[in-house]
Amino acid sequence: DGDLEVVSDGDGASGSHSTTLRKKSLASYPMAVCNDGTPAAYYASDQMEGWAGVVVYLQEGGGCASVEDCNTRCQIDSPGLCTEDTAEEHDLDYTMWSEDPEENPPFHNFYKIFVPYCSSDLYTGTRNASAEIGNCFFHGKFI
């Protein structure tokens, strides 16, 4: 369903080296909004210096094709995929996020960014909210 696995105790089933990513709000970018108009955000490693590269994970989540489909998605089935992620940080404890070179050889020393999905448009939309589209914003391109 596109939900991010979040663990806080560091005892995840697939690894023991968690990575903490902290929230960076996109509120200062007025076009970077979720379906409900709340500001989008991303989560990133603490420091930008000293990494071998950058890995960006765009959370999956599908989309909706009609007002009824979007209403069902955003109000019943997957409301978390249509609004701002309000957590201040995520402690991620599985292979892709690990900083252990044995567990995560390709990306252990990369700056990590996680972008929660909240636009229902495959990160391509530029459409403002209107009654015609159920008062949802589709601004994924700006996120």
Sequence and secondary structure as in RCSB ss.txt:
>XXXX:A:sequence
DGDLEVVSDGDGASGSHSTTLRKKSLASYPMAVCNDGTPAAYYASDQMEGWAGVVVYLQEGGGCASVEDCNTRCQ
IDSPGLCTEDTAEEHDLDYTMWSEDPEENPPFHNFYKIFVPYCSSDLYTGTRNASAEIGNCFFHGKFI
>XXXX:A:secstr
       SSS  TT S  EEEEEEE TTSTT B TTS B EEEE S  TT S EEEEE    B  SHHHHHHIII
II GGGSS    SEEEE SGGG   TTT TTTTTSEEEEE   SSBTT   B   GGGTT  B GGG 
